[in-house]
Amino acid sequence: MRKIVVALGGNALGNTPTEQRDKVKHAAKAIVDLVNEGNEVIIAHGNGPQVGMINSAFAESHLVDTNNPEMPFPESGAMSQGYIGYHLQNAILTELKEQNLNKNVATIITQVEVDKNDPAFKKPSKPIGNFVNLETAKTLEKEKQYIMVEDANRGYRRVVPSPRPVGIVEIDIIKTLVEANHLVITVGGGGIPVVKQGNHFKGVPAVIDKDFASAKLADLLDSDLLIILTAVSKVKINFGKPNEKDLDNLTISEIDNYIANNEFSAGSMLPKVQACKMFLQGNKNRVALIASLEEAKEALLGKTGTRITGGNE
């Protein structure tokens, strides 16, 4: 039996509650197919559209009526974990029954520890929330101490830090459930970012990349395999150019060379290959896969996807 952490990309979740409820059925099928092959599966996922929707809804409600509370970003992340987890575990449980598998599935509201001295806190870079005009951006900077930047020539957005994960607060609970043969949904959206202050974990307004959180989870669970499911079948180089090329296999050294040549986009494939590298550095016998959601089973069988290893084979 192989222990596999599956990281679901945002394309698996949709942008609205109705769309998400429909889309997670496809994710559930892919996940339970892996379980039916005899694998031990742990599920992680993104939350970009969902956490932004929650945070923005409270902010807009507060503008209409100041008696309505604003929602801090860590709490918005917690809400998104519960909301996405509900849809995922509901769909996965249905699929488990469809495939006659006697397993349970549960969502863990997960805090992920970050280092308060992480350089990311001095250089916020992750856009969140709605686009606003320059006047509104200046008001938010003055009244809320937000850092606002122009984004994609569409207006101004708040940016928050994106620190690397250093630990998972609920890891022992996750291990207990996994060892009891349950399916676990955890580190949703990269986890709720927290910093340790004595015996207390304090939530901070930040976004942890879900691929890095998934790699940290897979490492702490000593998983055999990390599968990052995304919108493309394979990792590509020369993306969008006439000489575009799919990569069937990658090694850590090749990843380093491609990164040095700026082959991977910072907002797309770069964190995925970096997360795979981070996972593989924990144990040379591990394997990582990057593949599309629809082809998860085929990727596991070596028929598609990009297989990433720590050696030079």
Secondary structure, DSSP 4 states (H G I P E B T S, - for coil): --EEEEEE-GGGT-SSHHHHHHHHHHHHHHHHHHHHTT-EEEEEE--HHHHHHHHHHHHHHHHH-TTSPP--HHHHHHHHHHHHHHHHHHHHHHHHHHTT----EEE---EEEE-TT-GGGGS--EEEEEEE-HHHHHHHHHHH---EEE-TTS-EEEEE--PPEEEETTHHHHHHHHHTT-EEE-SGGG-EEEEEETTEEEE-S----HHHHHHHHHHHTT-SEEEEEESSSSEEESTTSTT-EEESEEEHHHHHHHHHTT-S-TTTHHHHHHHHHHHHTT-TT-EEEEEEGGGHHHHHTTSSSEEEESS--
